[in-house]
Amino acid sequence: MTATQDPTTQTTARRLTTPIPGPRSVELMARKHAAVAGGVGTTMPVFARRAHGGLVEDVDGNVLIDLGSGIAVTTVGSSAPRVVEAVQAQAAEFTHTCFMVTPYEGYVRVAERLNQLAPGDHEKRSVLFNSGAEAVENAVKIARHHTGRQAVVVVDHAYHGRTSLTMAMTAKSMPYKSGFGPFTPEVYRAPVSYPFRDGGLDGAEAAARTLDVVDKQVGADNVAAVVIEPIQGEGGFIVPAPGFLAALAAWCRDNGALFVADEVQTGFARTGAMFACEHDDVVPDLLVTAKGIAGGLPLSAVTGRAEVMDGVHAGGLGGTYGGNPLACAAALAVMETIEEEGLVARAREVEALLGGRLRDLAARDPRVGDVRGRGAMLAAELVRPGTTEPDAALAKAVAGRAHAEGVIVLTCGTYGNVLRFLPPLAITDAQLHEAFDVLEAAFAATPGE
Ligand SMILES: *Cc1c(COP(=O)(O)O)cnc(C)c1O
């Protein structure tokens, strides 16, 4: 069955046919517990059967509105028509040769497109991997090789992945690090700019605070790279104060370190720009991408200055599956979809609609302490009224009620008190409004203290 014949595309609205979770999902969850390692948690208690545009249908026939995009992955929509077609065509040709054995054009085309799209008009090169964490690790390898230095600077609330090195770079202990030490050495943490919790520091002041820690505790001469998410994802959708990122990038330039933007979550039209760095007029030395890059197929990339990237000896970078041909075909289809369907502009429309409704809610409900984000990457930070004291219980209760009503919404934040919104850009305005109506009802149904 092709995407266009799929019956779900006939459904344009949420539809609940059973309580959430329904009987089939309950049964599958029991099998999951018996078969899948307990360390893999799930947000929703339902199992997916198919998904298209802004909707996910579960195995009991419930149709849910998707405000998560599988964590910012299906930005062009799940099973976007161009992606389906490209992957089917590529699968019929070849599924793998290994780019390091007999290379193929798709990989080269993805690298060419990334080099065009990434900020800055300098000459660039790209290298492809499978996951965001793997790309972050490789950005660090490249930076260390280029600079001959070891220290990696990361910031508070950072999330960079769950592998050994990226776990050390990630800030939050539970659930990401707890019990998994020892952690890789030469990773240093400095403060970030977090306007809601910064006591009014502007971007320059916040950067001065960060760089003071780096200068005093790490030493500028030791720093290979500063790795930072231009808008922090798992840490709470934290948008730094204007000028903060530019000041860090300038410091890197002045001190021979590389500025590495981890745009795994923010990339590919998500924030109303192709890459979030563009909002701050920052040109990273290395750009790390994944998630939204290939519409759900596993692919990630490091794109950077040609002289930096080419400094690594042949064989120093790579991996069996990196730049898999199916994933490359999907990525090219994603980039075409973003362009042809004007999805950068669509992300800004989503920002206006959803951001407007979030701000209206915040004006009425003092438990919404902060509304922030860009494009289709928006969040509400929940607090005890009149304070900045995090209210994680409220975030959990509201998300749980929305889930029960058929809206997929995620939480995040170091304090677990942030509701985050990452709808696919294929979602309709009507679906966004309906999902937000559910969310407002969930707030109304959750009593304050
Ligand atoms: C998700 C994420 C990663 C890790 O990506 P995986 O594909 O899960 O390894 C790294 N950095 C950021 C900013 C992310 O959001």
The ligand as an SDF file (V2000), in Angstrom:
LIG
                    3D

 15 15  0  0  0  0  0  0  0  0999 V2000
   18.8320   13.6700   20.4630 C   0  0  0  0  0  0  0  0  0  0  0  0
   20.0460   14.4990   20.5910 C   0  0  0  0  0  0  0  0  0  0  0  0
   21.3350   13.9380   20.5150 C   0  0  0  0  0  0  0  0  0  0  0  0
   21.5640   12.4520   20.4040 C   0  0  0  0  0  0  0  0  0  0  0  0
   21.0400   11.9530   19.2030 O   0  0  0  0  0  0  0  0  0  0  0  0
   20.8150   10.3530   19.0750 P   0  0  0  0  0  0  0  0  0  0  0  0
   20.4560   10.1860   17.6270 O   0  0  0  0  0  0  0  0  0  0  0  0
   19.7240   10.0170   20.0190 O   0  0  0  0  0  0  0  0  0  0  0  0
   22.1080    9.7260   19.4350 O   0  0  0  0  0  0  0  0  0  0  0  0
   22.4140   14.7980   20.5650 C   0  0  0  0  0  0  0  0  0  0  0  0
   22.2550   16.1230   20.6870 N   0  0  0  0  0  0  0  0  0  0  0  0
   21.0380   16.6990   20.7710 C   0  0  0  0  0  0  0  0  0  0  0  0
   20.9320   18.1700   20.8680 C   0  0  0  0  0  0  0  0  0  0  0  0
   19.8840   15.9050   20.7390 C   0  0  0  0  0  0  0  0  0  0  0  0
   18.6890   16.4710   20.8390 O   0  0  0  0  0  0  0  0  0  0  0  0
  1  2  1  0
  2  3  1  0
  2 14  2  0
  3  4  1  0
  3 10  2  0
  4  5  1  0
  5  6  1  0
  6  7  2  0
  6  8  1  0
  6  9  1  0
 10 11  1  0
 11 12  2  0
 12 13  1  0
 12 14  1  0
 14 15  1  0
M  END
$$$$
